[in-house]
Amino acid sequence: MIISQTPLRISFAGGGTDLKSFYGNEEGWVVSSAIDKYVFIIVKERFDDKIYVNCSKKEIADHVDEIEHGLVREAMRITGVKYGVEITTLADIPSSGSGLGSSSSVTVGLLNALYAYQGIQVTAEQLAKEASEIEIDILGKPIGKQDQYIAAYGGVRFFRFMPDDTVTNEKINLVNSKNRMFGSNLMLFYTGKTRQADRILSEQKAQTVNKMDFLREMKYQAREIRECLDAHHFDRIGEILGDGWELKKKLATQISNPDIDNMYKRAREAGAIGGKISGAGGGGFMLLYCPREVQHKVRNALHEYREFPFFLEKDGSKIIFNVRRYEWK
């Protein structure tokens, strides 16, 4: 039995510049961080040769090609696992559509677990590249690459997405005390609504040429946030988050709505310096930067929304349980 643990993520700035429609013309920049909420993938050998998949629905198949769950099917194809396994996914979030990169965490975690099942250890870079290939190239999702890379690498990182499809990343090193200080000023609240990111991202992707100026501003915000993290100017990051949210809302029509606008307004009036909807927008989780002395006011202002406490996570996808039996088949 193999169990992989893969973190979810929050993105601070630059989202949208990791889409091919942007970085195909000029490099994109993103700052994001893994958080200590996870997707767990369990891969267990079966006595028979069937494939059992326990995800949003249960599947039983004789061949990989019969599997309806696209991420599982393609991860098995890439890793070469063909039969005789039971695959189960578990997550710390309520459902898909959270804006915390859960789909990419599932994909990275699947690859990691399926390789480990065969006794193969692969790099974070390989996991990220193959997860991006599955989601974007094979399944045709209109998404970017930041989620796969932060899920594989972990930590707080500055990513560069190059026109030739290569990706570089710089780990932003915060000593433990500064990491705790910065992370403790971040809050997540669940809007109560999930959404399908594909529709929003498809519109955003189609509008990229017309929105290049906004996206370029968001790209430069990623660089400024990296500089603020290096200098420990954390409150300025809250202001940048707010400025970035105003820019993000201009990229597609469904990124915000009156309920989200009202939620954000109430948080700001209670003392939050800035924030944004995590992910594509339209629902999921709202990320807020709130100094600790005002957090009780923000909680009171958003009392009907569920808070999602978290810490920043240093590690990317990893195997947390590995018992491999003698291959008797």
ChimeraX attribute file (.defattr): number of C-alpha atoms within 10 A of each C-alpha:
attribute: neighborCount
match mode: 1-to-1
recipient: residues
	/A:1	17
	/A:2	22
	/A:3	26
	/A:4	26
	/A:5	28
	/A:6	35
	/A:7	35
	/A:8	31
	/A:9	31
	/A:10	24
	/A:11	26
	/A:12	27
	/A:13	30
	/A:14	28
	/A:15	26
	/A:16	30
	/A:17	27
	/A:18	25
	/A:19	21
	/A:20	24
	/A:21	20
	/A:22	23
	/A:23	20
	/A:24	16
	/A:25	12
	/A:26	15
	/A:27	21
	/A:28	27
	/A:29	28
	/A:30	28
	/A:31	28
	/A:32	25
	/A:33	26
	/A:34	31
	/A:35	25
	/A:36	18
	/A:37	22
	/A:38	24
	/A:39	25
	/A:40	25
	/A:41	28
	/A:42	22
	/A:43	23
	/A:44	20
	/A:45	19
	/A:46	14
	/A:47	9
	/A:48	11
	/A:49	16
	/A:50	18
	/A:51	21
	/A:52	21
	/A:53	22
	/A:54	15
	/A:55	14
	/A:56	12
	/A:57	8
	/A:58	11
	/A:59	16
	/A:60	14
	/A:61	16
	/A:62	15
	/A:63	14
	/A:64	19
	/A:65	13
	/A:66	12
	/A:67	19
	/A:68	14
	/A:69	15
	/A:70	15
	/A:71	22
	/A:72	22
	/A:73	19
	/A:74	24
	/A:75	24
	/A:76	20
	/A:77	13
	/A:78	15
	/A:79	19
	/A:80	13
	/A:81	16
	/A:82	16
	/A:83	18
	/A:84	18
	/A:85	22
	/A:86	19
	/A:87	22
	/A:88	19
	/A:89	19
	/A:90	15
	/A:91	19
	/A:92	13
	/A:93	16
	/A:94	11
	/A:95	13
	/A:96	17
	/A:97	23
	/A:98	28
	/A:99	25
	/A:100	25
	/A:101	24
	/A:102	26
	/A:103	20
	/A:104	30
	/A:105	31
	/A:106	28
	/A:107	28
	/A:108	37
	/A:109	33
	/A:110	33
	/A:111	28
	/A:112	30
	/A:113	32
	/A:114	27
	/A:115	21
	/A:116	24
	/A:117	24
	/A:118	14
	/A:119	11
	/A:120	11
	/A:121	12
	/A:122	12
	/A:123	10
	/A:124	21
	/A:125	15
	/A:126	15
	/A:127	24
	/A:128	27
	/A:129	18
	/A:130	21
	/A:131	32
	/A:132	24
	/A:133	17
	/A:134	23
	/A:135	22
	/A:136	17
	/A:137	12
	/A:138	13
	/A:139	13
	/A:140	10
	/A:141	15
	/A:142	21
	/A:143	23
	/A:144	22
	/A:145	26
	/A:146	29
	/A:147	29
	/A:148	30
	/A:149	28
	/A:150	35
	/A:151	35
	/A:152	29
	/A:153	25
	/A:154	26
	/A:155	24
	/A:156	29
	/A:157	22
	/A:158	23
	/A:159	25
	/A:160	23
	/A:161	25
	/A:162	19
	/A:163	16
	/A:164	12
	/A:165	13
	/A:166	10
	/A:167	20
	/A:168	13
	/A:169	17
	/A:170	13
	/A:171	16
	/A:172	16
	/A:173	14
	/A:174	17
	/A:175	9
	/A:176	9
	/A:177	9
	/A:178	14
	/A:179	18
	/A:180	13
	/A:181	16
	/A:182	22
	/A:183	17
	/A:184	18
	/A:185	19
	/A:186	21
	/A:187	24
	/A:188	22
	/A:189	21
	/A:190	21
	/A:191	21
	/A:192	13
	/A:193	12
	/A:194	18
	/A:195	17
	/A:196	16
	/A:197	23
	/A:198	14
	/A:199	14
	/A:200	20
	/A:201	24
	/A:202	15
	/A:203	15
	/A:204	26
	/A:205	21
	/A:206	14
	/A:207	14
	/A:208	21
	/A:209	13
	/A:210	11
	/A:211	17
	/A:212	15
	/A:213	12
	/A:214	18
	/A:215	24
	/A:216	18
	/A:217	15
	/A:218	28
	/A:219	24
	/A:220	16
	/A:221	23
	/A:222	27
	/A:223	18
	/A:224	17
	/A:225	26
	/A:226	24
	/A:227	14
	/A:228	15
	/A:229	21
	/A:230	13
	/A:231	10
	/A:232	17
	/A:233	13
	/A:234	19
	/A:235	17
	/A:236	16
	/A:237	26
	/A:238	24
	/A:239	16
	/A:240	22
	/A:241	26
	/A:242	20
	/A:243	18
	/A:244	25
	/A:245	22
	/A:246	15
	/A:247	16
	/A:248	24
	/A:249	19
	/A:250	15
	/A:251	23
	/A:252	22
	/A:253	13
	/A:254	18
	/A:255	21
	/A:256	20
	/A:257	14
	/A:258	8
	/A:259	12
	/A:260	18
	/A:261	11
	/A:262	11
	/A:263	17
	/A:264	22
	/A:265	14
	/A:266	16
	/A:267	24
	/A:268	19
	/A:269	12
	/A:270	19
	/A:271	19
	/A:272	26
	/A:273	21
	/A:274	24
	/A:275	28
	/A:276	27
	/A:277	30
	/A:278	24
	/A:279	26
	/A:280	29
	/A:281	29
	/A:282	27
	/A:283	26
	/A:284	27
	/A:285	28
	/A:286	24
	/A:287	23
	/A:288	26
	/A:289	30
	/A:290	26
	/A:291	19
	/A:292	16
	/A:293	10
	/A:294	14
	/A:295	21
	/A:296	13
	/A:297	17
	/A:298	21
	/A:299	17
	/A:300	13
	/A:301	18
	/A:302	19
	/A:303	11
	/A:304	12
	/A:305	16
	/A:306	14
	/A:307	16
	/A:308	14
	/A:309	12
	/A:310	14
	/A:311	16
	/A:312	22
	/A:313	20
	/A:314	17
	/A:315	19
	/A:316	23
	/A:317	29
	/A:318	22
	/A:319	17
	/A:320	12
	/A:321	14
	/A:322	15
	/A:323	11
	/A:324	14
	/A:325	9
	/A:326	6
	/A:327	7
	/A:328	4
	/A:329	7
